[in-house]
Amino acid sequence: MDDRIQGTFISEKISKVRWKPESGFESYHFVTGSWDNEDLNRVTLWSCPGEGIDEKDDPCMVCEKPITGDVTELKFVQNDQFLVSTSSSSVELIKIVGVGDAASTVLKPIVSWDKLHPFKTGELGACTGFATFLTDVATIGENGSIVSLNLEKRQPIRIIESADSCSLRCVLYLRHSEILTGNLRGQMKKWDLRVADDKPHMTFMLSGDQVSLSATCIAQHPTQQHTLLVGGEDGSITVWDLRQTSYAVPLAAHSGLVSEMIFHADRPEHLFSTSSSGEAWHWDTSSVSRSVRPNQNTPWTGFDPLQNENPWLNTDAVKHRLNVVSLMPTLHKGINSVDVNKDKAVVGCDNEAVYIITDVLNSRM
């Protein structure tokens, strides 16, 4: 395996993995969430080798917290606080206390919202995911409902019980009070949470057709926020321009379900995706931009000022000129999650291992 890749066996399947934000500095801590454990699952804080330490050393477990149900989503809302959702229909806010002293560091629960997505029979449906915007949180459920939360309030702000007739699979805040959801049938719905009517503002199909496979994840371009990438159950990625909902470019991508996509926060010309087929890919649009950028020394922001065009919205470029390489060799088990911090990626898999990959912006496999 490439010497930039450090794999660590951790004895549980990982559904989500996130770097801990470090106020502009490179992070040496990350959090994992597990699924499919026989007993309780866990969220676990890990520490990576730092500067001056052998970077080939495995990451060390700092502390952990048991979780009821599978972890379905995990996101940091502050440098030391993160939200975790579960298949047991709950969302919990957890704070990392004492991270400067590993011996006394703990994951402290702050508040929990339970029984968020019940079916009409009373059975609890999984909270399949959530999105955040400042202190607002929008959760989605297996029962097709949307629940609006606020980190400063103990009770839900709003519940749309019949938002969809089937399971919701992914959600994204487009702007404050406006969200986009994707369901099991590949139907995308745009919601304005300020409107009292429990109906979507807009509805369209993931593929542009009336029949589509499940939408599994959404990524929004960091600087061109009308540009969305939606992953599908069949491994495809569809590029959408929200300014004109008739514009959709489907890309043949992974050979299995697209489990997660994330743009690099500081270098949006780089996208990373993972799949149930055991693939982790790095998509690079910088080669497209260099041919038209007037000043080669100007940092690329994911937007072409000369052509007034995002490379993802250039049909020829996105289908034929993107540079796509593997971050790591294809695994025999699904890769569920990826997160990137500066030039490092962390990947969580169903083979009960996590992988730290360095120099990811220069992938060469």
C-alpha positions as CSV (number, residue, x, y, z in Angstrom):
1,M,0.0,0.0,0.0
2,D,1.1,3.6,-0.7
3,D,3.4,4.9,2.0
4,R,1.1,7.9,2.4
5,I,-1.6,5.6,3.7
6,Q,-1.8,4.5,7.4
7,G,-4.4,1.9,8.2
8,T,-5.5,1.1,11.7
9,F,-7.7,-1.9,12.7
10,I,-10.2,-0.7,15.4
11,S,-12.5,-3.8,15.7
12,E,-15.8,-2.1,14.7
13,K,-17.5,-0.9,11.5
14,I,-17.3,2.8,11.0
15,S,-20.2,4.7,9.6
16,K,-19.0,8.3,10.1
17,V,-15.6,9.9,10.6
18,R,-14.9,13.7,11.2
19,W,-11.8,15.7,11.9
20,K,-12.0,17.9,15.0
21,P,-11.7,21.6,13.9
22,E,-8.6,23.3,15.3
23,S,-9.3,27.1,14.5
24,G,-7.4,27.2,11.3
25,F,-4.6,24.8,12.3
26,E,-4.0,21.3,11.1
27,S,-6.1,18.9,13.2
28,Y,-4.6,15.9,15.0
29,H,-7.9,14.6,16.4
30,F,-10.8,13.0,14.8
31,V,-14.1,11.3,15.9
32,T,-15.6,8.1,14.6
33,G,-19.1,6.7,14.9
34,S,-19.8,3.0,14.6
35,W,-22.6,0.8,13.4
36,D,-23.7,-2.8,13.5
37,N,-22.2,-3.7,16.9
38,E,-23.9,-6.5,18.7
39,D,-24.3,-4.4,21.9
40,L,-23.9,-0.7,22.0
41,N,-22.2,1.3,19.3
42,R,-19.7,4.1,20.1
43,V,-18.5,7.5,19.2
44,T,-14.7,7.6,19.8
45,L,-12.2,10.5,19.9
46,W,-8.8,9.6,18.4
47,S,-5.4,11.4,18.5
48,C,-3.0,11.2,15.6
49,P,0.8,11.4,15.9
50,G,1.8,15.1,15.9
51,E,4.8,17.0,14.7
52,G,8.1,15.6,15.9
53,I,6.5,12.1,16.3
54,D,6.7,9.2,14.0
55,E,3.7,9.7,11.7
56,K,3.6,6.0,11.0
57,D,2.4,5.3,14.6
58,D,-1.3,4.3,14.7
59,P,-3.8,6.9,16.0
60,C,-4.5,6.4,19.7
61,M,-8.0,6.2,21.2
62,V,-8.4,9.1,23.7
63,C,-11.9,8.4,25.0
64,E,-15.3,7.0,23.9
65,K,-19.0,7.2,24.6
66,P,-21.6,4.4,24.1
67,I,-24.4,5.1,21.7
68,T,-27.8,3.3,21.4
69,G,-28.4,2.4,17.8
70,D,-26.2,2.8,14.7
71,V,-24.5,6.2,14.2
72,T,-26.1,7.7,11.0
73,E,-24.5,11.1,10.9
74,L,-21.8,13.1,12.8
75,K,-20.9,16.8,12.4
76,F,-19.0,19.3,14.5
77,V,-20.9,22.5,15.3
78,Q,-18.1,24.1,17.3
79,N,-14.4,23.2,17.8
80,D,-15.2,21.1,20.8
81,Q,-18.9,20.1,20.2
82,F,-20.5,17.8,17.7
83,L,-23.9,16.3,16.9
84,V,-24.5,12.6,16.4
85,S,-27.7,11.1,15.0
86,T,-28.7,7.4,15.4
87,S,-31.0,4.7,14.1
88,S,-32.8,4.8,17.5
89,S,-34.4,8.1,16.4
90,S,-32.3,10.4,18.4
91,V,-29.9,13.3,18.0
92,E,-27.4,14.2,20.7
93,L,-25.1,17.1,21.3
94,I,-21.7,16.0,22.8
95,K,-18.9,18.2,24.1
96,I,-15.2,17.2,24.2
97,V,-14.0,18.2,27.6
98,G,-10.3,18.4,28.5
99,V,-8.8,17.6,25.1
100,G,-5.5,19.1,26.2
101,D,-5.0,16.3,28.8
102,A,-5.7,12.9,27.2
103,A,-5.8,11.2,30.6
104,S,-8.8,13.3,31.7
105,T,-10.6,13.9,28.4
106,V,-14.2,12.9,28.2
107,L,-17.1,13.0,25.8
108,K,-19.8,14.8,27.8
109,P,-23.5,14.7,26.7
110,I,-25.0,18.2,26.6
111,V,-28.5,17.7,25.3
112,S,-30.4,14.9,23.6
113,W,-33.5,15.0,21.4
114,D,-35.2,11.6,21.5
115,K,-38.1,9.8,19.6
116,L,-37.8,12.3,16.8
117,H,-39.1,10.2,13.9
118,P,-41.9,7.8,15.1
119,F,-44.1,5.9,12.6
120,K,-47.9,6.1,13.1
121,T,-47.8,2.6,14.7
122,G,-45.6,4.1,17.5
123,E,-42.5,2.3,16.3
124,L,-39.4,4.5,16.2
125,G,-37.9,5.1,12.8
126,A,-34.2,5.9,12.3
127,C,-33.0,9.4,12.2
128,T,-31.3,8.9,8.8
129,G,-29.3,12.2,8.8
130,F,-29.3,15.9,9.6
131,A,-28.0,19.2,8.4
132,T,-26.8,22.3,10.3
133,F,-26.9,26.0,9.8
134,L,-25.3,27.9,12.7
135,T,-27.5,26.8,15.7
136,D,-30.3,25.4,13.6
137,V,-30.6,21.7,12.8
138,A,-32.8,19.9,10.4
139,T,-33.2,16.1,10.9
140,I,-34.7,13.6,8.5
141,G,-36.2,10.2,9.3
142,E,-36.9,6.8,8.0
143,N,-40.6,7.6,8.5
144,G,-40.5,10.5,5.9
145,S,-40.6,13.3,8.5
146,I,-38.6,16.4,9.0
147,V,-37.9,17.8,12.4
148,S,-36.4,21.3,13.0
149,L,-34.3,21.8,16.1
150,N,-32.2,24.5,17.6
151,L,-29.1,23.9,19.7
152,E,-30.3,26.3,22.4
153,K,-33.7,24.8,22.8
154,R,-34.8,21.5,24.4
155,Q,-37.9,21.0,22.3
156,P,-38.2,20.7,18.5
157,I,-39.0,24.0,16.7
158,R,-41.2,22.4,14.1
159,I,-42.2,18.9,12.9
160,I,-43.4,18.1,9.3
161,E,-44.8,14.7,9.9
162,S,-45.7,13.8,6.3
163,A,-42.9,15.5,4.5
164,D,-42.5,12.4,2.3
165,S,-44.3,9.1,1.7
166,C,-41.0,7.1,1.9
167,S,-37.8,7.2,3.8
168,L,-35.7,10.4,3.5
169,R,-32.0,9.7,2.9
170,C,-30.1,13.0,2.7
171,V,-30.6,16.7,3.6
172,L,-28.7,19.9,3.1
173,Y,-29.2,23.5,4.2
174,L,-29.2,25.7,1.1
175,R,-29.5,28.9,3.2
176,H,-31.1,29.8,6.5
177,S,-34.6,28.3,6.8
178,E,-34.3,26.6,3.4
179,I,-33.4,22.9,3.0
180,L,-33.2,20.3,0.3
181,T,-34.1,16.6,1.0
182,G,-33.6,13.5,-1.1
183,N,-35.7,10.3,-0.7
184,L,-35.6,6.6,-1.4
185,R,-37.1,7.1,-4.8
186,G,-34.6,9.7,-6.0
187,Q,-37.0,12.6,-5.5
188,M,-35.5,15.9,-4.4
189,K,-37.6,18.4,-2.5
190,K,-36.8,22.0,-1.6
191,W,-38.4,23.3,1.6
192,D,-38.8,26.8,3.0
193,L,-39.1,26.3,6.8
194,R,-40.5,29.8,7.3
195,V,-43.7,28.8,5.4
196,A,-46.4,27.3,7.6
197,D,-47.7,25.1,4.8
198,D,-46.2,21.6,5.2
199,K,-45.5,21.3,1.4
200,P,-42.2,21.6,-0.5
201,H,-41.5,24.7,-2.4
202,M,-40.1,22.7,-5.3
203,T,-39.9,19.0,-6.4
204,F,-37.7,17.4,-9.0
205,M,-36.2,14.0,-9.8
206,L,-32.5,13.3,-9.1
207,S,-31.8,12.1,-12.6
208,G,-34.2,14.4,-14.3
209,D,-36.4,11.4,-15.2
210,Q,-39.6,10.3,-13.5
211,V,-38.0,7.0,-12.4
212,S,-34.8,7.1,-10.3
213,L,-32.8,5.3,-7.7
214,S,-32.4,6.5,-4.1
215,A,-30.5,9.7,-3.5
216,T,-27.9,8.9,-0.9
217,C,-25.9,12.0,-0.2
218,I,-25.6,15.7,-1.2
219,A,-22.5,18.0,-1.5
220,Q,-22.8,21.8,-2.1
221,H,-20.0,23.7,-3.8
222,P,-18.4,25.9,-1.1
223,T,-18.1,29.0,-3.3
224,Q,-20.8,28.4,-6.0
225,Q,-23.6,27.4,-3.8
226,H,-26.2,26.9,-6.6
227,T,-24.0,24.0,-7.7
228,L,-25.0,20.7,-6.0
229,L,-23.7,17.2,-6.4
230,V,-26.1,14.4,-5.5
231,G,-24.9,10.8,-5.1
232,G,-27.1,7.9,-6.1
233,E,-27.7,4.3,-5.1
234,D,-26.5,3.1,-8.4
235,G,-23.1,4.8,-7.9
236,S,-23.9,7.8,-10.2
237,I,-23.3,11.4,-9.3
238,T,-25.6,14.1,-10.7
239,V,-24.5,17.7,-11.0
240,W,-27.4,20.2,-10.5
241,D,-27.6,23.9,-11.1
242,L,-30.3,25.2,-8.7
243,R,-30.7,28.3,-10.8
244,Q,-32.3,26.2,-13.5
245,T,-33.8,22.9,-12.2
246,S,-33.9,21.5,-15.8
247,Y,-30.1,21.4,-15.8
248,A,-28.7,18.1,-14.6
249,V,-25.5,16.3,-15.7
250,P,-25.4,12.6,-14.6
251,L,-21.9,11.1,-14.2
252,A,-21.1,7.4,-14.3
253,A,-19.0,7.2,-11.2
254,H,-18.7,4.5,-8.6
255,S,-19.7,0.8,-9.1
256,G,-21.7,0.9,-5.9
257,L,-23.8,3.2,-3.8
258,V,-22.2,6.7,-3.2
259,S,-21.9,6.8,0.6
260,E,-20.4,10.3,1.0
261,M,-19.0,13.3,-0.9
262,I,-17.2,16.3,0.5
263,F,-15.5,19.3,-1.1
264,H,-12.2,20.5,0.4
265,A,-13.0,23.5,2.5
266,D,-10.1,25.6,1.4
267,R,-9.5,24.2,-2.1
268,P,-13.0,23.7,-3.6
269,E,-11.5,22.4,-6.9
270,H,-11.0,19.2,-5.0
271,L,-13.9,16.8,-4.2
272,F,-13.7,13.5,-2.4
273,S,-16.2,10.6,-2.6
274,T,-16.6,7.1,-1.1
275,S,-18.7,4.1,-2.1
276,S,-20.2,0.9,-0.8
277,S,-18.1,-0.8,-3.5
278,G,-14.9,0.0,-1.4
279,E,-13.8,2.9,-3.5
280,A,-12.5,6.3,-2.3
281,W,-11.9,8.8,-5.0
282,H,-10.3,12.2,-5.4
283,W,-11.9,14.5,-8.1
284,D,-9.7,17.4,-9.3
285,T,-11.0,20.2,-11.5
286,S,-7.8,22.3,-11.2
287,S,-6.5,21.0,-14.6
288,V,-9.7,22.3,-16.2
289,S,-9.3,25.8,-14.7
290,R,-5.6,26.2,-15.6
291,S,-6.3,26.3,-19.3
292,V,-8.5,29.4,-18.9
293,R,-7.3,31.1,-15.8
294,P,-5.8,34.5,-16.8
295,N,-3.2,34.5,-14.0
296,Q,-1.7,31.2,-13.2
297,N,-0.6,32.4,-9.8
298,T,-4.1,33.3,-8.7
299,P,-5.5,30.7,-6.3
300,W,-8.4,28.7,-7.8
301,T,-11.7,29.2,-6.1
302,G,-13.7,26.7,-8.1
303,F,-15.0,29.6,-10.3
304,D,-13.7,30.7,-13.6
305,P,-13.8,34.5,-13.9
306,L,-13.0,34.5,-17.6
307,Q,-15.7,32.1,-18.8
308,N,-18.0,33.0,-15.8
309,E,-18.4,29.3,-15.4
310,N,-18.0,26.6,-12.7
311,P,-16.1,23.6,-14.1
312,W,-18.8,21.3,-12.7
313,L,-21.4,23.1,-14.8
314,N,-19.3,22.7,-18.0
315,T,-20.8,19.6,-19.6
316,D,-17.7,18.7,-21.6
317,A,-15.3,19.3,-18.7
318,V,-17.3,17.4,-16.1
319,K,-17.7,14.4,-18.4
320,H,-14.4,14.2,-20.2
321,R,-11.7,16.4,-18.6
322,L,-11.9,15.9,-14.9
323,N,-8.9,14.2,-13.2
324,V,-10.2,11.3,-11.0
325,V,-7.9,9.1,-9.1
326,S,-8.2,6.6,-6.2
327,L,-7.2,7.8,-2.8
328,M,-6.4,4.2,-1.8
329,P,-6.6,0.7,-3.2
330,T,-10.2,-0.6,-3.6
331,L,-11.4,-2.6,-0.5
332,H,-13.6,-5.6,-0.4
333,K,-15.9,-3.9,2.1
334,G,-17.8,-0.6,1.8
335,I,-16.2,2.7,2.5
336,N,-18.8,4.8,4.4
337,S,-17.2,8.1,5.2
338,V,-14.4,10.5,4.4
339,D,-13.3,13.8,5.8
340,V,-10.5,16.1,4.8
341,N,-8.4,18.6,6.8
342,K,-5.7,20.6,5.1
343,D,-3.7,17.9,3.2
344,K,-4.9,14.9,5.3
345,A,-7.9,12.7,4.8
346,V,-9.4,10.1,7.2
347,V,-11.6,7.3,5.9
348,G,-14.0,5.0,7.8
349,C,-14.9,1.6,6.5
350,D,-16.8,-1.6,7.0
351,N,-13.6,-3.7,7.3
352,E,-13.3,-2.4,10.8
353,A,-10.4,0.0,10.0
354,V,-9.7,3.7,9.6
355,Y,-7.2,5.0,7.2
356,I,-5.2,8.3,7.5
357,I,-4.0,9.5,4.1
358,T,-1.5,12.3,3.8
359,D,-0.8,14.6,0.8
360,V,-4.3,14.0,-0.5
361,L,-4.3,17.0,-2.9
362,N,-1.6,15.3,-4.9
363,S,-3.2,11.9,-5.2
364,R,-1.3,9.8,-7.7
365,M,-2.6,6.3,-7.6
